[in-house]
Amino acid sequence: MSAVERQLEDIKETIASEVPNDVSISDVKYEGPELVVYTRDPKKFAGDGDLIRRLASQLRKRITVRPDPDVLSPPREARGRIREIIPEEAGVTDLDFHADTGEVVIEAEKPGMVIGRHGSTLREITQDVGWTPEVVRTPPIESSTVSNVRNFLKQEREERRDILERVGRQIHREEMSDDEWVRITTLGCCREVGRAAFILNTPETRVLIDCGDKPGAEGEVPYLQVPEALGAGAANIDAVVLTHAHLDHSALIPLLFKYGYDGPIYCTEPTRDLMGLLTLDYLDVAAKEGRTPPYESEQVREAIKHCIPLEYGDVTDIAPDLKLTFHNAGHILGSAVSHFHVGDGLYNVAFSGDIHYDDTRLFNGAVNEFPRVETLVMESTYGGRNDYQTDQADSEAKLKRVINRTVDRGGKVLIPAFAVGRSQELMLVLEEAMRSGDIPEIPVHLDGMIWEATAIHTTYPEYLRDDLRDRIFHDDENPFLAEQFNHIDGGEEERQEVADGGPCIILSTSGMIEGGPIMSWLDHVGAEDDSTLTFVGYQAQGTLGRRIQNGWDEIPMNDRVEGRSTLQLNMDVETVDGFSGHADRQGLENFVRTMNPRPEKVLCVHGDESSVQDLSSALYHEFNMRTFAPKNLETFRFK
């Protein structure tokens, strides 16, 4: 009998001694970070609302209780009873029964009403029919990505359970080493923006944090070949943690499976869905531009299958000596500051990912309170001494002026925007400005993945700012359903109709003008001197967006538009700061200033060379802490 099996037997005995005599425990298994308890008496288990909480507290494990399949009510009978129990106003749209796990997935417009006060309705369902309810939200805007991911995971349920059991055994294995140390190795995004990747190493565990590409620099990928990473073999990585879905953090996650990785990816649920959307589009854009993609769609599906979603604030064992907790990063939907607790109080490291310190229209500001943090690895995109962004109200006022000026002369406003985050922020600004009369009510055309990304946002309103969440719950107030928004399906005929029409606003990917439908829009309206190209997001060095920002007016198209090698740009070019999803210099300093507790060391990463050095120097002088601006392939040893 292995150590894990002995451990499970001991746990089973402990649970049996704690539950009432008439409650049988038929099996206990690890499935990922959770301890799953199978019982022939799910109704009695559900009758004691505090029983699971008491067991979780005593065993210090996350516990899920599932019924043995042979004690379940028939689905046809259970379906009717469940619909009787759940209030009609909850808006149940689907019930999906899974006999292998004893779960019934309830899709509803208002999940809170399905759950009930302190889970009372869920317990009533289990008591009545035996099935364990799992509740998901019906998206207000139908998302093909969410639907495809949910259906795919449903099809792969059996294999996924095998993956989770294998991961669970790995997490709860006995520690093999008496040594105590922590190392961080930088594999990318140091003194540069993009290709984020780090290895967090202990004597027991090797975790990869992020694995992205570098915008505007084809072929520059993280240093995965070094011994600390895949050079030792993909199987030597125990876990992958993904802070958020932007491609400079996620693009090469599927590549790991091409090289034989078969372990878990920890991320939030929206990050999982957005990663699927963005990486599949990444492959599509590469194919259209005649480039050889680094992996195939099959590896994207493998990545999704291996995702273990975590919610903000949940402390989760991911290895024998590592606990992971995600906190809101305020950057994009599902973005997370990743806090690692190493060993039994040995050391604590937080990776900021990308952060926005202050509240925005979309998100609450980044969380920076932790039980302990000795070292912070922090982004520095706007860490330069002069990188102070315009106040949000001033930024919105400038954008409105640009729009009004352009509309007055009969032109169009073309905004290259990231599909995830900035586009939805702009939609909120434009919807309110039109509603209040600050700008005229004109069509707002959404091209590329923007509409699909917006649909995913409405699927996960619990990750959005509190007041916005409340508005999305009411269809008549949902700002993303405003009639001004028009989804462009991607056809050239539709784009030509818009180009031939009157004043309008066009939001289109890609945000740094590195391919995608924005190239077609430049071809259609770039020569119009009454129109305006408006940048609202960061333009990395080496990208076409940065070159246009710096004054280029003859644009190399590189055959990205059929039959055209260059384009004369006659549009006005404006930059409206303040819409970035990144904290500016002040926000980064405030993040550290108000951290509780404040870290002993800060590694400044993910910024141009001058930005990371400026921020590192400022934090050292202001807070008297040890700071670093590491290069790629440096290793830091702690303890």
Helices and strands as residue ranges (DSSP letters): H 3-18, E 25-31, E 34-39, H 42-47, H 51-59, E 62-67, G 69-71, H 75-85, G 88-90, E 92-98, E 103-108, H 111-115, G 117-119, H 120-129, E 132-137, H 144-155, H 157-171, E 182-188, E 197-201, E 206-209, G 230-232, G 234-236, E 239-241, H 247-250, H 253-258, E 265-267, H 269-288, H 297-305, E 307-309, E 316-319, E 322-328, E 336-342, E 347-351, E 375-379, H 392-408, E 413-416, H 422-435, E 444-446, H 450-459, G 461-463, H 466-472, G 475-477, G 479-481, E 485-487, H 492-500, E 505-508, H 517-525, E 532-535, H 544-549, E 554-561, E 564-568, E 572-575, H 585-593, E 601-605, H 609-623, E 626-628, E 635-638
